[in-house]
Amino acid sequence: MSDTLRTISPVDGRVYVERPLETAAGIDRSLNCAQRAQPAWGSLPVPIRCEILGDAVDAFVAKATEIATEITWQMGRPISHSPSEVRGFEERARHMLSTAPPEFVALERGDETASRRQIKRVPLGVVAVVAPWNYPYLTAVNAVLPALIAGNAVVLKHSHQTPLCAERFREEFVNAGVPAGVFQYLHLSHADTTGLINDGRVASVCFAGSGMSGRAVIAAATSGFANSGLELGGKDPAYVRPDANLPHAIATLTDGAFFNAGESRCGIKRIYVAASRFEEFVAGFVDLTKKYRLGSPLDPETTLGPVVRTAVAEAVRSQVRDALAHGAKQLIDERLFGASASGTPYLAPQVLVGVDRSMAIMREETFGPAVAIIKVDSDEEAVHLMNESEPSVSAAIFSVDSMRAEELADALDTGTIFFNPCDNLSSPGTGVKNSRLDCVSSSVDFELLTRPKSYHFGITRETGTARL
């Protein structure tokens, strides 16, 4: 087994980053250091912790240009789009810092004339964060920042595709004055990542990745009695009602399907359109898709870069071929996108119609720029079909009737609902079934990253005063 991490850039296939993997002794030192550092950090008032972390956000944003370029080289996002992740990181981080409670107050109090009871929320201890490559800062900050705000120490294991992101986090936390040991990163092998997760010194594991990997994380975390917060795969649907603002729906859903080359767990993969608007919607969607420019992500004119690896591109191509073999129709001629070629990570966007539930592209996660559009005859049919997928992060409804849209949303078995947009960086994110099992960008984060501690003060006979 190799003891070296190598990041192969999808831009040109070269090794972009090379790092030694951490040794068993190094992992042990890091966890011991985190355990020693956490109590002092956890004892600081929440506003002080937030002030220090806010300084780290400032330092991070000041290097936006360098960080955006690194994102492009590591995972292939067009250089014209990579700065949006830095902006999104800042927006999400500042939202978390601004909504953090000034203190984790008591949840319950008794009658203080007889006795006094209270439940405080206290830090868990050491939190391990396992972050993915597709949105390397946005997904990581969802766990790293609330864990630190809550008073925990954090050990981050980032994807081998985006290791510089972990190093950037540490650099700016150190520059801002986060005490040594409170935040650390480890470049780990798969086996050592599993070992980290089930180590008894880790109190909680925050993981973003596939559903299959999520099951493995739960099993490993349980063996060490750690709790877990998961952000897993999606197959997100949208419904365009008869009364929808069609130009808005077309523009929003095309972006929702193809931004980041479709490599998003909350990306739009299934679009259900009312029969009366179907032809018009499809024509507009296809026309807009043809305007994407596939090519080197270093070219400022590129709007669709490569997917992260050739194997990922081939998996999407396989899903499309399977759909076509079973009667689907593709609406995009790949020859329009000259850079697209089998055996490379450069993958043309694809729009399919005539799909059904038997096809892999309707059942399995599609981590690339391919989307299916389906005609429906009623709201009820749309809701039924939207609920068929086992992965269920979010769903979107496009309608001018907010009351009816909310009624439909109540019937959807999904974690997060959007009305007219299909994403929002500051919205709380949840998921059900085989998708996300936690809640990010909300006060619920802090419930997951702290634990209740119960106090009961009795009355002393000598003085009549309460004491523990």
C-alpha positions in Angstrom: 0.0 0.0 0.0 1.3 3.4 -0.9 2.2 5.8 1.9 1.9 8.8 -0.3 -1.2 10.9 -1.3 -1.2 11.9 -4.9 -3.8 14.3 -6.3 -4.2 13.8 -10.1 -5.6 17.0 -11.6 -8.6 16.4 -14.0 -7.4 19.5 -15.9 -4.4 17.7 -17.5 -3.9 14.4 -15.7 -0.7 15.5 -13.9 0.1 15.1 -10.2 -0.9 18.4 -8.7 -0.3 17.6 -5.0 1.8 15.0 -3.3 1.9 14.5 0.4 3.0 11.8 2.9 0.2 10.0 4.6 0.1 10.3 8.4 1.6 7.4 10.4 -0.1 5.6 13.3 2.1 7.5 15.7 1.2 10.8 14.2 -2.5 10.0 14.4 -2.1 9.1 18.1 -0.3 12.4 18.8 -2.9 14.4 17.0 -5.8 12.9 19.0 -4.0 13.3 22.3 -3.2 16.9 21.4 -6.8 17.5 20.5 -8.0 16.1 23.8 -5.6 18.3 25.8 -6.5 21.4 23.9 -10.2 21.1 23.9 -11.1 21.9 27.5 -9.5 25.4 27.5 -11.1 26.2 24.1 -14.5 24.9 25.3 -14.3 27.0 28.4 -14.0 30.3 26.4 -17.3 32.3 26.1 -19.0 31.6 22.8 -18.6 35.2 21.6 -14.8 35.0 22.1 -14.7 31.8 20.1 -16.8 33.4 17.4 -14.5 36.4 17.3 -11.4 34.3 16.7 -13.2 32.2 14.1 -14.4 35.4 12.4 -10.8 36.5 12.1 -10.0 33.2 10.4 -12.8 33.8 7.9 -11.4 37.3 7.1 -7.9 35.8 6.5 -9.4 33.1 4.3 -11.4 35.5 2.2 -8.3 37.7 1.7 -6.7 34.8 -0.2 -9.7 34.2 -2.4 -7.9 34.3 -5.7 -5.2 31.8 -4.7 -7.8 29.5 -3.1 -10.1 29.6 -6.2 -7.2 28.7 -8.5 -6.3 25.7 -6.2 -9.9 24.5 -6.4 -9.8 24.5 -10.2 -6.6 22.5 -10.4 -7.6 20.0 -7.7 -11.2 19.1 -8.9 -11.7 20.8 -12.3 -14.3 23.5 -11.7 -14.0 26.4 -14.2 -11.9 29.2 -13.0 -14.8 31.6 -13.7 -16.9 29.6 -11.2 -14.4 28.7 -8.4 -14.5 32.1 -6.7 -18.2 31.4 -6.0 -17.1 28.7 -3.6 -15.0 31.2 -1.6 -18.0 33.6 -1.6 -20.3 30.8 -0.5 -17.9 29.7 2.2 -17.8 33.3 3.5 -21.6 33.6 3.4 -22.2 30.3 5.1 -19.5 30.9 7.7 -20.7 34.4 8.6 -24.3 33.1 8.8 -23.2 30.4 11.3 -21.2 32.9 13.4 -24.0 35.5 13.5 -26.6 33.0 14.5 -24.6 31.2 17.2 -26.2 31.6 20.6 -24.3 33.8 23.1 -24.2 30.8 25.4 -25.6 27.3 25.6 -28.1 28.1 28.3 -29.9 25.8 30.6 -32.8 23.9 29.1 -34.8 23.3 32.2 -35.0 24.7 35.7 -36.7 23.5 38.8 -38.4 25.4 41.7 -35.5 27.1 43.3 -37.3 27.4 46.6 -37.0 23.6 47.0 -34.3 22.5 44.7 -32.7 23.6 41.5 -32.3 21.6 38.3 -30.9 22.5 35.0 -29.5 20.9 31.9 -26.6 22.6 30.2 -25.3 21.8 26.8 -21.5 21.1 26.8 -19.0 20.3 24.1 -18.7 16.7 23.0 -14.9 16.8 23.0 -13.1 15.8 19.8 -15.0 15.8 16.5 -13.6 14.1 13.4 -14.7 15.6 10.0 -14.4 13.6 6.8 -15.0 16.0 3.9 -15.5 15.4 0.1 -13.9 17.0 -2.9 -17.0 18.2 -4.9 -17.6 21.4 -2.8 -14.4 21.1 -0.7 -14.9 24.2 1.4 -18.7 24.5 1.6 -19.1 20.9 2.7 -16.2 21.1 5.2 -17.3 24.4 6.8 -20.8 22.9 7.5 -19.2 20.7 10.1 -15.9 22.4 11.0 -17.2 25.8 12.0 -20.2 24.8 14.2 -18.1 22.1 15.9 -15.5 24.8 16.8 -18.2 27.3 17.8 -19.7 24.7 20.1 -16.3 24.4 21.9 -15.0 21.1 20.4 -11.6 20.3 19.0 -11.7 19.2 15.3 -9.6 16.8 13.3 -10.2 17.1 9.6 -9.6 14.4 7.1 -10.1 15.9 3.6 -10.5 14.0 0.3 -7.3 13.0 -1.4 -8.6 15.0 -4.4 -8.5 18.3 -2.4 -5.9 18.0 0.3 -4.9 21.7 0.0 -8.3 22.6 1.4 -7.4 21.0 4.8 -4.1 22.8 4.8 -5.8 26.2 4.0 -8.2 25.7 6.9 -5.4 25.1 9.4 -3.3 28.0 8.0 -6.0 30.5 8.6 -7.1 29.2 11.9 -3.5 29.4 13.2 -3.2 32.9 11.8 -6.4 34.0 13.6 -5.2 32.7 16.9 -7.1 29.4 17.3 -5.0 27.6 20.0 -2.7 24.8 19.0 -4.4 21.4 18.9 -7.9 22.8 18.6 -7.9 22.3 14.8 -5.8 19.8 13.0 -5.8 18.0 9.7 -4.6 14.5 8.8 -3.9 13.1 5.4 -5.0 9.4 5.9 -5.3 6.1 4.0 -8.8 4.6 3.8 -7.9 2.1 6.6 -6.5 4.8 8.9 -9.6 6.9 8.3 -11.7 4.0 9.5 -9.4 3.7 12.5 -9.8 7.4 13.3 -13.6 7.1 13.2 -13.8 4.2 15.6 -11.1 5.6 18.0 -12.5 6.0 21.5 -11.1 9.5 21.7 -13.4 10.7 18.9 -16.8 11.7 20.3 -18.5 12.6 17.0 -18.0 12.0 13.3 -19.2 14.4 10.6 -19.1 12.8 7.1 -20.1 13.8 3.6 -20.0 11.2 0.9 -21.9 8.3 -0.7 -24.6 6.3 0.9 -22.5 3.2 0.9 -19.6 5.0 2.6 -22.1 6.5 5.1 -23.1 3.0 6.2 -19.5 2.1 6.8 -19.0 5.4 8.8 -22.0 4.6 11.0 -20.6 1.1 11.7 -17.1 2.4 12.5 -18.4 5.2 14.7 -20.8 3.0 16.6 -17.9 0.6 17.6 -16.2 3.5 19.3 -19.5 4.9 20.8 -19.2 8.1 18.7 -22.3 9.8 17.3 -22.4 10.8 13.7 -23.8 13.5 11.4 -24.0 12.5 7.7 -24.5 14.2 4.4 -25.0 11.5 1.8 -26.0 11.1 -1.8 -28.9 12.6 -3.6 -31.1 12.2 -6.7 -32.9 15.5 -6.3 -36.1 16.2 -8.3 -37.9 19.4 -9.3 -41.5 20.0 -10.4 -42.6 22.7 -12.8 -46.3 23.4 -12.3 -48.6 24.7 -15.0 -48.5 28.2 -13.5 -44.7 28.4 -13.1 -42.7 31.3 -14.5 -41.2 29.3 -17.3 -38.2 31.4 -18.2 -37.1 31.6 -14.6 -37.7 27.8 -14.1 -35.6 27.0 -17.2 -32.7 29.2 -16.3 -32.7 28.1 -12.6 -33.0 24.4 -13.3 -30.4 24.3 -16.1 -27.9 25.9 -13.7 -29.1 23.5 -10.9 -28.4 20.5 -13.2 -25.1 21.5 -14.7 -23.3 23.8 -12.3 -20.1 22.2 -11.0 -20.4 19.7 -13.9 -23.4 18.2 -12.1 -21.2 17.0 -9.2 -23.5 17.9 -6.4 -25.5 15.8 -4.0 -28.3 18.4 -4.1 -28.0 19.0 -7.9 -31.1 18.6 -10.0 -31.2 15.2 -11.7 -35.0 14.7 -12.3 -37.3 17.4 -13.6 -41.1 16.7 -13.7 -43.0 19.2 -15.9 -46.7 19.7 -16.2 -47.9 18.3 -19.6 -49.3 21.7 -20.7 -45.8 23.3 -20.4 -43.6 20.2 -21.2 -42.7 21.0 -24.9 -42.0 24.6 -24.2 -39.9 23.8 -21.1 -37.9 21.1 -22.9 -37.2 23.4 -25.9 -35.9 26.2 -23.6 -33.9 23.8 -21.5 -32.1 22.3 -24.5 -31.5 25.6 -26.1 -29.8 26.9 -22.9 -27.8 23.7 -22.4 -26.3 24.1 -25.9 -24.9 27.4 -24.8 -22.5 25.8 -22.3 -18.9 25.8 -23.3 -17.0 22.6 -22.3 -13.2 22.9 -22.1 -10.2 23.6 -19.9 -11.3 25.0 -16.6 -8.4 27.4 -16.7 -10.0 29.2 -19.7 -12.2 32.1 -18.3 -14.7 31.4 -21.2 -15.3 27.8 -20.1 -18.6 27.2 -18.3 -18.4 23.4 -18.0 -15.2 21.8 -16.9 -14.2 18.2 -16.6 -15.7 15.9 -13.9 -13.2 14.9 -11.3 -12.0 11.6 -12.8 -12.3 9.7 -16.0 -14.0 6.8 -14.1 -16.7 9.2 -12.9 -17.3 10.3 -16.5 -17.5 6.7 -17.7 -20.1 5.9 -15.0 -22.3 8.7 -16.3 -21.8 7.7 -19.9 -22.8 4.2 -18.9 -26.0 5.4 -17.3 -26.9 7.4 -20.5 -26.2 4.3 -22.7 -28.4 2.2 -20.5 -31.2 4.7 -20.7 -30.9 4.9 -24.5 -30.9 1.1 -24.8 -34.2 1.0 -22.9 -36.0 3.5 -25.0 -34.9 7.0 -23.7 -34.0 9.7 -26.2 -31.1 12.1 -25.9 -31.6 15.7 -26.9 -28.0 16.9 -27.0 -25.6 16.0 -29.8 -22.3 15.5 -28.1 -20.5 16.7 -31.2 -21.5 20.2 -30.3 -19.0 19.9 -27.4 -15.8 19.1 -29.2 -13.8 18.6 -26.0 -16.0 15.7 -24.9 -14.4 12.3 -25.6 -14.7 8.8 -24.2 -11.7 7.9 -22.0 -11.4 11.5 -20.7 -13.0 13.3 -17.8 -14.4 15.9 -20.2 -18.1 15.1 -20.4 -20.7 16.9 -22.5 -24.0 17.8 -20.8 -26.9 15.5 -21.6 -30.7 15.9 -21.5 -32.9 12.8 -21.7 -36.6 12.3 -22.2 -38.6 9.1 -22.5 -37.1 7.8 -19.3 -38.8 5.5 -16.7 -38.1 4.0 -13.3 -36.5 0.9 -14.8 -33.4 2.9 -16.0 -30.3 3.2 -13.9 -30.2 7.0 -14.5 -33.5 7.3 -12.6 -32.6 5.0 -9.7 -28.9 5.6 -9.0 -27.0 8.7 -8.1 -25.7 10.5 -11.2 -22.5 12.5 -10.3 -22.2 14.4 -13.6 -23.9 16.7 -16.1 -26.9 14.5 -17.1 -30.6 15.2 -16.3 -33.9 13.6 -17.2 -37.1 15.5 -17.9 -40.4 13.7 -17.4 -44.0 14.8 -18.4 -46.7 14.6 -15.7 -50.4 15.0 -15.9 -51.1 16.2 -12.3 -49.6 17.5 -9.1 -50.4 14.1 -7.5 -48.4 12.2 -10.2 -45.5 14.6 -9.8 -45.4 14.1 -6.0 -45.6 10.3 -6.4 -42.7 10.2 -8.8 -40.6 12.6 -6.9 -41.0 10.4 -3.8 -39.8 7.3 -5.6 -36.0 7.9 -5.1 -34.3 6.4 -2.0 -31.7 9.2 -1.8 -33.6 12.3 -0.8 -31.7 15.5 0.1 -33.8 18.2 -1.4 -36.6 19.0 -3.9 -37.8 22.1 -5.7 -41.2 23.3 -6.8 -41.7 26.0 -9.3 -45.1 27.8 -9.0 -46.6 31.2 -8.4 -49.1 29.6 -6.0 -47.2 29.4 -2.7 -50.1 27.9 -0.7 -50.5 25.0 -3.2 -46.7 24.6 -3.4 -46.5 24.2 0.4 -49.3 21.6 0.3 -47.3 19.6 -2.2 -44.1 20.1 -0.2 -45.8 18.6 2.9 -46.4 15.5 0.9 -42.8 15.2 -0.3 -40.6 12.7 1.5 -37.5 14.8 1.4 -35.3 16.8 3.8 -35.3 20.3 2.3 -37.8 22.0 0.0 -37.1 25.0 -2.3 -39.9 27.2 -3.8 -38.7 28.7 -7.2 -35.0 28.5 -6.4 -33.4 25.1 -6.3 -30.7 25.9 -3.8 -29.7 28.5 -1.2 -26.4 28.6 0.7 -27.8 29.9 4.0 -30.9 27.6 4.1 -30.8 24.9 6.7 -30.1 21.6 4.9 -31.5 18.2 6.0 -32.2 14.9 4.4 -34.1 11.6 4.8 -34.0 8.0 3.6 -30.6 7.3 2.1 -29.4 10.9 2.2 -28.4 13.4 4.8 -29.3 12.5 8.3 -28.2 15.7 10.1 -29.1 19.4 9.8 -26.6 22.0 8.6 -26.7 25.8 8.7 -29.1 26.0 11.6 -29.2 26.1 15.4 -29.9 22.4 15.3 -26.2 22.0 14.4 -25.3 22.9 18.0 -27.6 20.3 19.4 -25.8 17.6 17.4 -22.3 19.0 18.4 -23.0 19.3 22.1 -24.4 17.0 24.7 -26.8 17.6 27.6 -25.3 17.6 31.1 -27.8 17.4 34.0 -27.4 19.3 37.3 -29.5 18.9 40.4 -29.0 21.2 43.4 -30.6 20.0 46.7 -31.3 21.9 49.9 -28.9 21.6 52.8 -30.5 21.1 56.2 -28.1 23.4 58.0 -28.6 26.5 55.9 -31.6 25.8 53.7 -29.6 26.7 50.7 -29.2 24.7 47.5 -26.1 22.8 46.9 -25.0 20.2 44.5 
